[in-house]
Amino acid sequence: MHTIKEIVFNTNYTKEIPNGWFPRIPKESSQEKTTGEKDKIQKTTKKTGSWIFASISSAIDGLLWSIFPSTDKKNKPNEKKEWKVTKEKEENPAILNQDLKSQVKYILELPDNEYSEKKLTTKLRQYITEIEKHYNTVINDYKSHIAPSYRELKGNEYNVGGMFGKTYYVQSFPSYMDALRTRDILGFHAKRDMSFFIYPEDDSAIQSMLKQKVTQLKSEIKEANLKWITMDTEVEQQYRDIEMIREKLTTREERYFEMGYYTNIYDSDPKKIQETGKKFEQKVAGYGIRVKSAIQRMDQWFTTGLPLCKDDLWIVRSSITSSIAGSFPFIADDLVSDTGILYGVNTQTGWLVIFDRFNAQLENMNSVILATSGAGKSFTVKLEALRYLLNGIEVIVIDPENEYKALCDKVGGTYINIATSSQQFLNPFDIPPEIEDVDYGPGDLLRAQVVNLSGMIELLIGKLSPEEEAILDKALQSTYTLKWFSFEATTYEGKQPPIMEDLMNVLEWMDWWDKVALRLSKYVSGTFGKLFNNYTNIDINSTMTVFSIRDLEEAFKTPAMYNVINFIRTKIRSKKKKRMLIVDEAWIMLQNEISASFLFSLIKRARKYGVWVTTISQDIEDFVRSKYGKPIVSNSALQILLKQSTTSIKTLQQLLGLSEAEQQRLVASNVWEWLIFAGSQHVPVQILASPREKEFISTDVK
């Protein structure tokens, strides 16, 4: 409509007048004008020039009256008559019988080169006039729309236009305050305004004042020691803080400021504002900040909270650069992206946490989840997996505790039970398929497979000496050669790979290997013969595949996980696509250096295959104690921390550099509450799951 107004009111009508004439609105009455024009036309029809001027003048006058009906208000009867004549000539038949909304839409959709005033109708012209009048009225009376209707000031609150307000100011800050605490305070849910006033001060002046204060405190402490009186810890802490500030002011590490901090809380209900005020006091008191409710001078309290940059109160407290940085109000992090899945709610800001693991801004797509037992880590991972399944992402899980079977069955996935009594087998001797976009030379795939098998066999039978490793390598080559696998071949399609029994037969014919063959025999014909001595009869061809190793003895879970991960790696390398690999209870693989190194190498190279690896562990001590624990965390751009014990939090602090507030949050957090570290962003999250999702993934025994 604004465009229509510009076209109508900004049209240059002089181009309609020959020789640049301007239209003139006669001052005489419409009746006299009309009669006079008729007489003039009748008397001068033979005079061509006069007739042309009269016709044009009449047409222009009619056009102006039709667009601006308020031009001549003195002659309404004839005005209607002239409007009727013009209307009959200029009504747009295409939209004449349509409603006003359709007419407006028609005009707005017209190309600029097709528009003309003849396209307008009576309804449109009247509507444009009404809009213009309303616009002018609003502009002339804008103050009444902005200003409140009244203001009432009381002893400890004020009422502005029916909105009650209460003000708080800070009396003192704790000796230490970091950004996380400030974000928690800023996340307080209430109608409020927070004002910060920062005033730089002369460092030399404050140095003199601090010197006097230190002398006073030192004297008090010395006197208490001489009298064998136990000194108050606050005095000792104050002495240490002042000494630290003096040192940093001297070295210019810090600067000195005065800071005023005011908070205005609003509510339409005077009872609710009292409740909200108490909650605010309790919130900030939990972080060692003492606030006080303002009394009297309520007009100044109100204006100080307005965005006028005017401090009428000047209630300030001393502060240094680091403290102000920790109190900076615009530091709340939000993880919100255009793609990805919902992880939960940011407990500081109330915003949704929507994140995409394939975000190109991250260094990699891996994540690590660390938590104590019962903190909700399995629920978190299963919820993430379920939501990525809905986005078409394949999910592969190594499940040591059979926690993912119910979810796998409900989504129609493939459940593979790796156990001595199972009829599902993985042959560790399978040759891996070629990787896309990689050029291979003759025997490259076979050499890589021999190296992997050497590591797995060492997991099964124990540590080997360098001489034994060399003999094992020769035995593996001979085993493949007997099955017509050659290092000169470029492809091995159509050939059946050997099994563990074939290797044992080769070893029995070699010198010095009787004892080794005997140790290997229990994985061929002994109790665990079915586990590693069968041809592969499974495949990863569904949206979700779960490998369960729960029914295995603890001693064989590490080699079993090694074999499973090797099988998964060969599959994901052959065809690149988006996949999610979940390694639950990863500390099991970190117990052995060979399996830990194998897992770490997979995590480092996973991005090349379009795979992100989620590593989960509840035994944080064992996880970090391994020399591959910290590198795995470093190679995971996403770190999710759930509830921690008081002993494990110290280890995490050394590993991740947690702040004091973050440590306290993790120790005191509830189930399904966690901190997510995505690059430089640290965001506290509360999981959101629908009842249907909880039904799908819950593992609680009821």
C-alpha positions as CSV (number, residue, x, y, z in Angstrom):
1,M,0.0,0.0,0.0
2,H,2.9,2.3,0.7
3,T,4.1,1.7,-2.9
4,I,0.6,2.7,-4.2
5,K,0.6,5.9,-2.3
6,E,4.0,6.8,-3.7
7,I,2.8,6.2,-7.2
8,V,-0.5,8.1,-6.8
9,F,0.8,11.1,-4.9
10,N,4.1,11.5,-6.6
11,T,2.9,11.2,-10.2
12,N,3.9,14.1,-12.3
13,Y,0.7,15.1,-14.1
14,T,2.3,18.0,-16.0
15,K,3.2,15.5,-18.8
16,E,-0.6,15.1,-19.5
17,I,-0.8,18.9,-20.4
18,P,0.4,20.0,-23.9
19,N,3.2,22.5,-24.0
20,G,4.0,22.0,-20.3
21,W,0.8,23.6,-19.0
22,F,-0.2,23.2,-15.3
23,P,-3.7,22.3,-14.2
24,R,-5.5,25.0,-12.3
25,I,-8.3,24.3,-9.9
26,P,-11.0,27.0,-10.3
27,K,-12.2,28.8,-7.2
28,E,-15.7,29.3,-8.4
29,S,-18.4,26.9,-7.4
30,S,-18.7,23.6,-9.2
31,Q,-22.1,24.5,-10.5
32,E,-20.9,27.8,-12.0
33,K,-17.7,26.1,-13.3
34,T,-19.7,23.3,-14.9
35,T,-22.3,25.6,-16.5
36,G,-19.7,28.1,-17.6
37,E,-17.6,25.3,-19.2
38,K,-20.6,24.0,-21.0
39,D,-21.5,27.4,-22.4
40,K,-17.9,28.0,-23.3
41,I,-17.7,24.7,-25.1
42,Q,-21.0,25.3,-27.0
43,K,-19.9,28.9,-28.1
44,T,-16.3,28.0,-29.1
45,T,-16.7,24.6,-30.8
46,K,-15.6,26.1,-34.0
47,K,-12.5,27.5,-32.4
48,T,-10.1,24.5,-32.3
49,G,-7.5,25.9,-29.9
50,S,-10.0,27.0,-27.3
51,W,-11.9,23.8,-27.5
52,I,-8.8,21.7,-26.9
53,F,-7.8,23.8,-23.8
54,A,-11.3,23.5,-22.3
55,S,-11.4,19.7,-22.8
56,I,-8.0,19.2,-21.3
57,S,-8.8,21.5,-18.4
58,S,-12.0,19.7,-17.6
59,A,-10.3,16.3,-17.8
60,I,-7.5,17.3,-15.5
61,D,-9.9,18.9,-13.0
62,G,-12.0,15.7,-13.0
63,L,-8.9,13.6,-12.5
64,L,-7.7,15.6,-9.6
65,W,-11.1,15.5,-7.9
66,S,-11.3,11.8,-8.4
67,I,-7.9,11.3,-6.7
68,F,-8.2,14.1,-4.1
69,P,-11.9,14.4,-3.3
70,S,-11.1,16.8,-0.5
71,T,-9.7,19.4,-2.9
72,D,-12.8,21.5,-3.0
73,K,-15.2,20.9,-0.1
74,K,-17.6,23.7,-0.8
75,N,-19.4,22.1,-3.7
76,K,-20.3,18.6,-2.8
77,P,-23.4,18.0,-5.0
78,N,-21.7,18.9,-8.3
79,E,-18.5,17.2,-7.0
80,K,-20.4,14.0,-6.9
81,K,-21.7,14.6,-10.4
82,E,-18.2,15.2,-11.8
83,W,-16.9,12.1,-9.8
84,K,-19.5,10.0,-11.4
85,V,-18.5,11.0,-14.9
86,T,-14.8,10.4,-14.1
87,K,-15.6,7.1,-12.5
88,E,-17.4,5.8,-15.6
89,K,-14.4,6.7,-17.7
90,E,-11.5,5.4,-15.4
91,E,-12.8,2.4,-13.4
92,N,-10.6,-0.7,-14.0
93,P,-12.9,-3.4,-15.3
94,A,-10.4,-6.2,-14.4
95,I,-10.8,-5.6,-10.6
96,L,-14.0,-3.5,-10.4
97,N,-16.1,-6.2,-8.8
98,Q,-13.4,-7.6,-6.5
99,D,-13.1,-6.9,-2.8
100,L,-10.6,-4.3,-1.6
101,K,-8.0,-6.9,-0.5
102,S,-7.9,-8.5,-4.0
103,Q,-7.7,-5.0,-5.6
104,V,-4.7,-4.1,-3.4
105,K,-3.0,-7.4,-4.2
106,Y,-3.6,-6.9,-8.0
107,I,-2.0,-3.4,-7.9
108,L,1.0,-4.5,-5.9
109,E,1.7,-7.4,-8.2
110,L,1.6,-5.2,-11.3
111,P,5.0,-4.7,-13.0
112,D,6.2,-1.1,-12.8
113,N,6.0,-0.6,-16.6
114,E,2.3,-1.7,-16.7
115,Y,1.1,0.5,-13.9
116,S,-0.9,3.7,-14.5
117,E,-3.5,5.7,-12.5
118,K,-6.2,4.2,-14.7
119,K,-5.6,0.9,-13.0
120,L,-7.0,2.3,-9.7
121,T,-10.7,2.1,-8.7
122,T,-12.8,4.2,-6.4
123,K,-12.3,1.8,-3.5
124,L,-8.5,2.0,-3.9
125,R,-8.5,5.8,-4.0
126,Q,-10.7,6.1,-0.9
127,Y,-8.6,3.6,0.9
128,I,-5.4,5.4,0.1
129,T,-6.9,8.7,1.4
130,E,-7.9,7.0,4.6
131,I,-4.5,5.5,5.2
132,E,-2.8,8.8,4.6
133,K,-5.0,10.6,7.1
134,H,-4.4,7.8,9.7
135,Y,-0.7,8.0,9.1
136,N,-0.6,11.7,9.6
137,T,-2.6,11.4,12.8
138,V,-0.3,8.9,14.3
139,I,2.8,10.8,13.4
140,N,1.5,14.0,15.0
141,D,0.5,12.1,18.2
142,Y,3.5,9.6,18.6
143,K,4.4,10.8,22.1
144,S,1.0,9.6,23.5
145,H,1.7,6.1,22.1
146,I,5.1,5.9,23.7
147,A,4.7,7.6,27.1
148,P,2.9,5.7,29.9
149,S,-0.4,7.0,31.0
150,Y,0.8,7.6,34.6
151,R,3.6,7.0,37.1
152,E,3.2,6.3,40.8
153,L,6.2,6.3,43.2
154,K,6.2,4.5,46.5
155,G,8.7,3.8,49.2
156,N,10.3,0.6,47.8
157,E,8.6,0.2,44.4
158,Y,7.0,2.2,41.5
159,N,4.1,1.8,39.2
160,V,4.5,2.9,35.6
161,G,1.4,2.6,33.5
162,G,0.2,-0.5,35.4
163,M,3.6,-2.2,35.4
164,F,5.1,-2.5,38.9
165,G,8.9,-2.2,39.3
166,K,11.4,-3.0,42.0
167,T,15.1,-2.2,41.9
168,Y,18.2,-3.9,43.4
169,Y,21.8,-2.8,43.6
170,V,24.9,-4.7,44.4
171,Q,26.5,-4.2,47.8
172,S,29.5,-6.5,47.3
173,F,31.0,-9.1,44.9
174,P,32.9,-12.3,45.8
175,S,36.6,-12.4,45.5
176,Y,36.3,-14.6,42.4
177,M,33.6,-14.6,39.7
178,D,33.8,-16.2,36.3
179,A,31.7,-15.9,33.1
180,L,29.7,-19.0,33.9
181,R,28.2,-17.5,37.0
182,T,27.4,-14.3,35.2
183,R,25.6,-16.4,32.5
184,D,23.5,-18.1,35.1
185,I,22.4,-14.8,36.6
186,L,21.6,-13.4,33.2
187,G,19.6,-16.5,32.5
188,F,17.2,-15.7,35.4
189,H,13.7,-15.8,33.9
190,A,11.8,-12.6,34.7
191,K,11.0,-9.2,33.1
192,R,14.0,-7.2,34.1
193,D,16.5,-4.6,33.0
194,M,20.2,-4.8,34.1
195,S,22.4,-1.7,34.0
196,F,26.2,-1.6,34.3
197,F,28.1,1.6,34.8
198,I,31.9,1.4,34.6
199,Y,34.1,4.3,35.6
200,P,37.9,4.1,35.0
201,E,40.0,5.3,37.9
202,D,43.6,6.5,38.5
203,D,45.7,3.5,39.4
204,S,48.2,5.6,41.5
205,A,45.4,6.8,43.7
206,I,44.1,3.3,44.4
207,Q,47.6,2.0,45.0
208,S,47.9,4.5,47.9
209,M,44.6,3.4,49.3
210,L,45.4,-0.3,49.0
211,K,48.7,0.3,50.7
212,Q,47.0,1.7,53.7
213,K,44.4,-1.1,53.8
214,V,47.1,-3.8,53.6
215,T,49.0,-2.1,56.5
216,Q,45.8,-2.1,58.6
217,L,45.0,-5.8,57.8
218,K,48.6,-6.9,58.4
219,S,48.5,-5.2,61.7
220,E,45.3,-6.9,62.7
221,I,46.7,-10.3,61.7
222,K,50.0,-9.8,63.5
223,E,48.2,-8.7,66.7
224,A,45.9,-11.7,66.5
225,N,48.9,-14.0,66.1
226,L,50.7,-12.5,69.1
227,K,47.6,-13.0,71.3
228,W,47.1,-16.5,69.9
229,I,43.7,-15.5,68.6
230,T,42.2,-17.4,65.6
231,M,41.9,-14.8,62.8
232,D,38.7,-14.6,60.7
233,T,39.2,-16.3,57.4
234,E,37.5,-13.4,55.6
235,V,40.2,-11.0,56.9
236,E,43.0,-13.3,55.7
237,Q,41.3,-13.7,52.3
238,Q,40.9,-10.0,52.0
239,Y,44.6,-9.5,52.8
240,R,45.6,-12.0,50.1
241,D,43.3,-10.4,47.5
242,I,44.6,-6.9,48.1
243,E,48.2,-8.1,47.8
244,M,47.4,-9.8,44.6
245,I,45.6,-6.7,43.2
246,R,48.5,-4.5,44.2
247,E,51.0,-6.7,42.4
248,K,48.9,-6.9,39.2
249,L,48.2,-3.2,39.2
250,T,52.0,-2.6,39.4
251,T,52.7,-4.9,36.5
252,R,49.8,-3.5,34.5
253,E,48.1,-6.9,34.3
254,E,45.0,-5.3,35.7
255,R,43.3,-1.9,35.7
256,Y,41.2,-0.3,38.5
257,F,37.5,0.6,37.9
258,E,34.4,1.6,39.8
259,M,31.3,-0.3,38.8
260,G,27.6,0.3,39.5
261,Y,25.3,-2.7,39.0
262,Y,21.5,-2.2,39.1
263,T,18.6,-4.5,38.3
264,N,15.0,-3.5,37.7
265,I,12.4,-6.2,38.0
266,Y,8.9,-5.7,36.5
267,D,5.6,-7.4,36.8
268,S,1.9,-6.4,36.4
269,D,1.0,-8.1,39.7
270,P,2.5,-6.4,42.8
271,K,2.4,-9.8,44.7
272,K,4.3,-11.6,42.0
273,I,7.0,-9.0,41.9
274,Q,7.7,-9.6,45.6
275,E,8.1,-13.3,44.9
276,T,10.3,-12.7,41.9
277,G,12.5,-10.4,43.9
278,K,13.1,-13.0,46.6
279,K,14.0,-15.6,43.9
280,F,16.5,-13.1,42.4
281,E,18.1,-12.4,45.8
282,Q,18.5,-16.2,46.4
283,K,19.9,-16.7,42.9
284,V,22.7,-14.1,43.2
285,A,23.3,-14.9,46.9
286,G,24.3,-18.5,45.7
287,Y,27.2,-17.0,43.9
288,G,28.4,-14.8,46.8
289,I,26.9,-11.6,45.4
290,R,25.1,-9.4,48.0
291,V,22.3,-7.3,46.7
292,K,19.9,-4.9,48.5
293,S,16.5,-3.7,47.6
294,A,16.3,0.0,46.8
295,I,14.2,2.4,49.0
296,Q,13.2,6.0,48.4
297,R,14.4,8.1,45.4
298,M,12.4,5.7,43.2
299,D,12.2,8.1,40.3
300,Q,16.1,8.0,40.1
301,W,16.1,4.2,40.4
302,F,13.7,4.0,37.5
303,T,15.6,6.4,35.2
304,T,18.9,4.8,36.0
305,G,17.6,1.5,34.6
306,L,16.5,3.1,31.4
307,P,18.7,3.1,28.3
308,L,19.8,6.7,28.8
309,C,23.3,6.1,30.0
310,K,22.6,8.2,33.1
311,D,23.6,7.1,36.6
312,D,21.6,9.2,39.1
313,L,22.6,7.0,42.0
314,W,26.4,6.5,42.0
315,I,26.4,3.4,44.1
316,V,29.6,1.8,43.0
317,R,32.0,-0.9,44.1
318,S,35.7,-1.3,43.4
319,S,36.6,-3.7,40.6
320,I,39.5,-4.8,38.4
321,T,39.7,-5.7,34.7
322,S,39.3,-9.5,35.2
323,S,36.3,-9.1,37.4
324,I,34.5,-6.8,34.9
325,A,35.3,-9.2,32.2
326,G,33.7,-12.0,34.2
327,S,30.6,-9.7,34.7
328,F,30.2,-8.7,31.1
329,P,26.5,-9.1,30.3
330,F,26.7,-10.2,26.6
331,I,28.5,-13.5,27.0
332,A,25.6,-16.1,27.0
333,D,26.4,-18.8,24.4
334,D,23.7,-20.4,22.3
335,L,24.1,-23.3,20.0
336,V,21.6,-22.7,17.3
337,S,22.2,-23.8,13.7
338,D,20.0,-24.0,10.6
339,T,20.5,-27.8,10.4
340,G,21.0,-30.6,12.8
341,I,18.9,-32.0,15.7
342,L,17.4,-30.7,19.0
343,Y,19.6,-31.5,21.9
344,G,17.7,-29.7,24.6
345,V,17.3,-26.3,26.3
346,N,20.1,-23.9,27.3
347,T,19.4,-23.6,31.0
348,Q,21.1,-20.1,31.1
349,T,19.2,-18.4,28.3
350,G,16.1,-20.6,27.7
351,W,17.0,-21.0,24.0
352,L,16.8,-24.3,22.2
353,V,20.1,-26.1,21.6
354,I,20.0,-27.2,17.9
355,F,23.3,-28.5,16.6
356,D,24.7,-30.3,13.6
357,R,27.6,-32.7,14.1
358,F,28.5,-32.1,10.4
359,N,29.0,-28.4,11.1
360,A,31.9,-27.3,8.9
361,Q,33.0,-24.9,11.6
362,L,34.2,-27.7,13.9
363,E,37.6,-29.3,13.5
364,N,36.0,-32.8,13.3
365,M,32.7,-34.6,13.9
366,N,33.8,-36.8,16.8
367,S,32.4,-36.5,20.3
368,V,33.3,-37.9,23.8
369,I,30.8,-38.4,26.6
370,L,32.1,-38.7,30.1
371,A,29.8,-39.3,33.1
372,T,29.3,-41.4,36.2
373,S,27.0,-44.4,36.3
374,G,23.3,-43.4,36.3
375,A,23.9,-39.9,35.0
376,G,21.9,-40.5,31.8
377,K,24.7,-40.9,29.3
378,S,23.2,-43.9,27.5
379,F,19.8,-42.1,27.3
380,T,21.6,-39.0,25.9
381,V,23.4,-41.1,23.2
382,K,20.3,-43.1,22.2
383,L,18.2,-39.9,21.9
384,E,20.9,-38.4,19.7
385,A,21.0,-41.6,17.6
386,L,17.2,-41.8,17.2
387,R,17.0,-38.2,16.0
388,Y,19.8,-38.6,13.5
389,L,18.1,-41.8,12.2
390,L,15.1,-39.6,11.3
391,N,17.5,-37.5,9.3
392,G,18.7,-40.5,7.3
393,I,22.0,-41.0,9.1
394,E,23.2,-44.6,9.5
395,V,24.0,-45.6,13.1
396,I,26.4,-48.3,14.2
397,V,26.8,-49.2,17.8
398,I,29.3,-51.4,19.8
399,D,27.2,-52.3,22.9
400,P,29.0,-54.0,25.8
401,E,25.9,-54.1,28.1
402,N,23.0,-54.9,25.7
403,E,21.4,-51.4,26.2
404,Y,20.6,-50.7,22.6
405,K,18.7,-53.9,21.6
406,A,15.2,-52.4,22.4
407,L,15.9,-49.3,20.3
408,C,17.4,-51.4,17.5
409,D,14.3,-53.7,17.3
410,K,11.9,-50.8,17.3
411,V,13.6,-49.0,14.4
412,G,14.0,-52.2,12.4
413,G,17.7,-52.4,12.7
414,T,20.1,-55.4,12.7
415,Y,21.2,-56.8,16.1
416,I,24.4,-58.9,16.1
417,N,25.3,-60.9,19.2
418,I,29.0,-61.7,19.4
419,A,29.2,-64.6,21.8
420,T,30.5,-68.2,22.0
421,S,26.9,-69.5,21.7
422,S,26.0,-67.2,18.8
423,Q,25.5,-68.2,15.2
424,Q,26.6,-64.8,13.9
425,F,30.3,-64.7,12.9
426,L,33.0,-62.3,11.9
427,N,36.1,-63.7,10.2
428,P,39.1,-61.6,11.1
429,F,40.9,-62.8,8.0
430,D,38.5,-61.0,5.6
431,I,40.3,-58.8,3.0
432,P,39.0,-55.2,3.3
433,P,37.5,-53.7,0.2
434,E,39.2,-50.9,-1.6
435,I,38.6,-47.3,-0.5
436,E,37.0,-44.9,-2.9
437,D,39.3,-42.4,-4.6
438,V,42.5,-44.3,-3.5
439,D,44.9,-45.8,-5.9
440,Y,46.2,-49.2,-4.8
441,G,49.4,-51.0,-5.9
442,P,49.7,-54.8,-6.1
443,G,49.3,-56.4,-2.6
444,D,48.6,-53.2,-0.7
445,L,45.3,-54.5,0.7
446,L,46.9,-57.8,1.7
447,R,49.8,-56.1,3.5
448,A,47.4,-53.9,5.5
449,Q,45.3,-57.0,6.5
450,V,48.4,-58.9,7.7
451,V,49.4,-55.9,10.0
452,N,45.9,-55.8,11.5
453,L,45.8,-59.6,12.1
454,S,49.2,-59.4,13.9
455,G,47.8,-56.9,16.4
456,M,44.7,-59.0,17.0
457,I,46.5,-62.3,17.5
458,E,48.8,-60.6,20.0
459,L,45.7,-59.5,21.9
460,L,44.6,-63.2,21.9
461,I,47.8,-65.0,22.9
462,G,49.8,-62.3,24.7
463,K,52.8,-60.2,24.1
464,L,55.3,-61.4,21.4
465,S,59.0,-60.9,21.1
466,P,60.4,-59.2,18.0
467,E,61.5,-62.7,16.7
468,E,58.1,-64.1,17.3
469,E,56.5,-61.2,15.5
470,A,58.6,-61.8,12.5
471,I,57.7,-65.5,12.4
472,L,54.0,-64.7,12.8
473,D,54.2,-62.3,9.9
474,K,55.7,-65.0,7.7
475,A,53.1,-67.5,8.9
476,L,50.3,-65.1,8.0
477,Q,51.7,-64.6,4.5
478,S,52.0,-68.4,4.0
479,T,48.4,-68.8,5.2
480,Y,47.1,-66.4,2.6
481,T,49.3,-67.9,-0.1
482,L,47.8,-71.4,0.5
483,K,44.4,-69.8,-0.3
484,W,45.8,-68.3,-3.6
485,F,46.2,-64.8,-2.3
486,S,49.3,-63.3,-3.8
487,F,51.1,-60.0,-3.1
488,E,51.4,-59.5,-6.9
489,A,47.6,-59.5,-7.4
490,T,45.7,-56.3,-7.7
491,T,42.2,-57.7,-6.8
492,Y,41.0,-60.6,-4.6
493,E,37.4,-60.7,-5.7
494,G,35.8,-64.2,-5.8
495,K,38.4,-65.8,-3.5
496,Q,37.6,-67.3,-0.1
497,P,39.8,-65.9,2.7
498,P,41.4,-68.3,5.3
499,I,40.2,-68.7,8.8
500,M,42.1,-69.1,12.2
501,E,42.4,-72.9,11.7
502,D,44.4,-72.4,8.5
503,L,46.9,-70.2,10.4
504,M,47.2,-72.8,13.2
505,N,48.0,-75.5,10.6
506,V,50.8,-73.4,9.1
507,L,52.2,-72.7,12.6
508,E,52.3,-76.4,13.5
509,W,54.7,-77.0,10.6
510,M,57.1,-74.2,11.6
511,D,60.0,-74.5,14.0
512,W,59.8,-73.1,17.5
513,W,56.1,-72.5,17.3
514,D,54.6,-75.6,19.0
515,K,53.7,-73.6,22.2
516,V,52.3,-70.7,20.2
517,A,50.1,-73.0,18.1
518,L,48.9,-74.6,21.4
519,R,47.9,-71.3,22.8
520,L,46.1,-70.5,19.6
521,S,44.3,-73.8,19.5
522,K,41.6,-72.7,22.0
523,Y,40.4,-70.2,19.4
524,V,40.2,-72.9,16.8
525,S,38.9,-76.1,18.4
526,G,38.5,-75.1,22.0
527,T,35.9,-73.2,23.9
528,F,36.2,-70.1,21.8
529,G,36.5,-71.9,18.5
530,K,33.2,-70.5,17.1
531,L,34.1,-66.9,18.0
532,F,37.1,-66.4,15.7
533,N,37.2,-69.5,13.5
534,N,34.2,-69.0,11.1
535,Y,33.4,-67.3,7.9
536,T,31.6,-64.0,8.0
537,N,27.8,-64.4,7.7
538,I,26.6,-60.9,8.6
539,D,26.7,-57.5,6.8
540,I,26.0,-53.8,7.7
541,N,23.1,-53.0,5.4
542,S,20.5,-51.5,7.6
543,T,20.0,-48.0,9.1
544,M,21.0,-49.2,12.5
545,T,23.4,-52.0,13.4
546,V,24.2,-53.0,17.0
547,F,27.1,-55.3,17.9
548,S,26.5,-56.7,21.4
549,I,29.5,-58.2,23.3
550,R,27.7,-58.5,26.7
551,D,27.7,-62.3,26.8
552,L,31.5,-62.5,26.4
553,E,33.9,-63.0,29.3
554,E,35.8,-59.8,30.3
555,A,39.1,-61.2,29.1
556,F,37.7,-61.5,25.5
557,K,35.8,-58.3,25.2
558,T,38.9,-56.3,24.2
559,P,39.9,-58.6,21.2
560,A,36.2,-59.0,20.3
561,M,35.7,-55.2,20.2
562,Y,39.0,-55.0,18.2
563,N,37.6,-57.5,15.7
564,V,34.2,-55.7,15.4
565,I,35.8,-52.3,14.9
566,N,38.1,-53.7,12.3
567,F,35.1,-55.1,10.5
568,I,33.2,-51.8,10.7
569,R,36.2,-49.9,9.5
570,T,36.5,-52.1,6.4
571,K,32.8,-51.5,5.6
572,I,32.8,-47.7,6.1
573,R,36.0,-47.2,4.1
574,S,34.5,-49.0,1.1
575,K,31.6,-46.6,0.6
576,K,31.7,-43.0,2.0
577,K,28.4,-41.8,3.5
578,K,27.2,-40.1,6.6
579,R,27.4,-42.6,9.5
580,M,27.5,-42.4,13.3
581,L,29.7,-44.9,15.2
582,I,29.0,-45.3,18.9
583,V,31.7,-47.0,21.0
584,D,30.1,-47.5,24.5
585,E,32.4,-48.2,27.5
586,A,35.4,-47.3,25.5
587,W,37.6,-47.8,28.5
588,I,37.6,-51.5,27.8
589,M,39.6,-51.0,24.6
590,L,42.0,-48.6,26.4
591,Q,43.1,-51.3,28.8
592,N,45.4,-52.7,26.1
593,E,47.8,-50.5,24.2
594,I,47.2,-52.3,20.8
595,S,43.4,-52.0,20.9
596,A,43.7,-48.4,22.3
597,S,46.0,-47.4,19.4
598,F,43.7,-49.0,16.9
599,L,40.7,-47.1,18.3
600,F,42.6,-43.8,18.3
601,S,43.7,-44.3,14.7
602,L,40.0,-44.9,13.7
603,I,38.9,-41.7,15.5
604,K,41.7,-39.7,13.7
605,R,40.7,-40.9,10.2
606,A,36.9,-41.1,10.7
607,R,36.2,-37.7,9.1
608,K,37.8,-38.9,5.8
609,Y,35.1,-41.6,5.6
610,G,32.1,-39.4,6.5
611,V,31.9,-41.0,9.9
612,W,31.8,-39.4,13.3
613,V,32.7,-41.4,16.3
614,T,31.0,-41.1,19.7
615,T,33.2,-42.4,22.5
616,I,31.5,-43.1,25.8
617,S,33.1,-43.9,29.2
618,Q,32.0,-43.9,32.8
619,D,35.4,-45.0,34.2
620,I,37.0,-41.6,33.8
621,E,40.1,-42.5,35.8
622,D,41.0,-45.5,33.5
623,F,40.1,-43.5,30.5
624,V,42.4,-40.6,31.3
625,R,45.1,-42.9,32.7
626,S,45.6,-44.4,29.2
627,K,48.1,-42.6,27.1
628,Y,45.5,-42.5,24.3
629,G,42.7,-41.1,26.6
630,K,43.7,-37.4,26.3
631,P,44.5,-37.6,22.6
632,I,41.0,-39.1,22.0
633,V,39.4,-36.2,23.9
634,S,41.6,-33.7,22.0
635,N,40.5,-35.2,18.7
636,S,36.8,-34.9,19.6
637,A,35.5,-31.4,18.8
638,L,32.3,-32.1,20.8
639,Q,32.6,-32.9,24.5
640,I,29.6,-33.7,26.6
641,L,30.0,-33.9,30.4
642,L,27.3,-35.2,32.7
643,K,27.2,-35.6,36.4
644,Q,30.6,-36.2,37.9
645,S,31.9,-37.5,41.3
646,T,34.1,-35.4,43.5
647,T,37.1,-37.6,42.7
648,S,36.6,-37.7,38.9
649,I,36.0,-33.9,38.7
650,K,39.6,-33.2,39.6
651,T,40.8,-35.4,36.8
652,L,38.5,-33.7,34.3
653,Q,39.7,-30.3,35.5
654,Q,43.2,-31.2,34.6
655,L,42.1,-32.7,31.3
656,L,39.8,-29.9,30.1
657,G,40.6,-26.9,32.3
658,L,37.2,-26.6,33.9
659,S,36.4,-23.4,35.8
660,E,35.4,-23.5,39.4
661,A,31.8,-22.8,38.5
662,E,31.8,-25.6,35.9
663,Q,33.1,-28.1,38.4
664,Q,30.4,-27.2,40.9
665,R,27.7,-27.5,38.3
666,L,28.9,-31.0,37.2
667,V,29.1,-32.3,40.7
668,A,25.6,-30.9,41.6
669,S,23.9,-31.6,38.3
670,N,20.8,-33.8,38.0
671,V,20.1,-36.6,35.6
672,W,19.9,-35.5,31.9
673,E,21.7,-32.2,32.7
674,W,25.1,-31.7,31.1
675,L,27.7,-29.3,29.8
676,I,28.4,-29.4,26.1
677,F,31.7,-28.1,24.8
678,A,31.6,-27.3,21.1
679,G,34.8,-25.6,20.2
680,S,35.1,-22.5,22.4
681,Q,31.5,-22.5,23.4
682,H,30.5,-24.0,26.8
683,V,26.7,-24.4,27.1
684,P,24.7,-26.0,30.0
685,V,21.9,-28.2,28.5
686,Q,18.8,-29.8,29.9
687,I,17.6,-32.7,27.7
688,L,14.2,-32.5,26.1
689,A,12.5,-35.8,25.0
690,S,9.0,-36.5,24.1
691,P,7.0,-39.3,25.9
692,R,7.2,-41.3,22.7
693,E,11.0,-40.9,22.5
694,K,11.3,-41.9,26.2
695,E,9.3,-45.0,25.5
696,F,11.6,-45.9,22.6
697,I,14.9,-45.5,24.4
698,S,14.3,-45.9,28.2
699,T,16.3,-48.7,29.9
700,D,15.0,-48.2,33.4
701,V,13.8,-51.4,35.2
702,K,10.4,-50.8,36.6
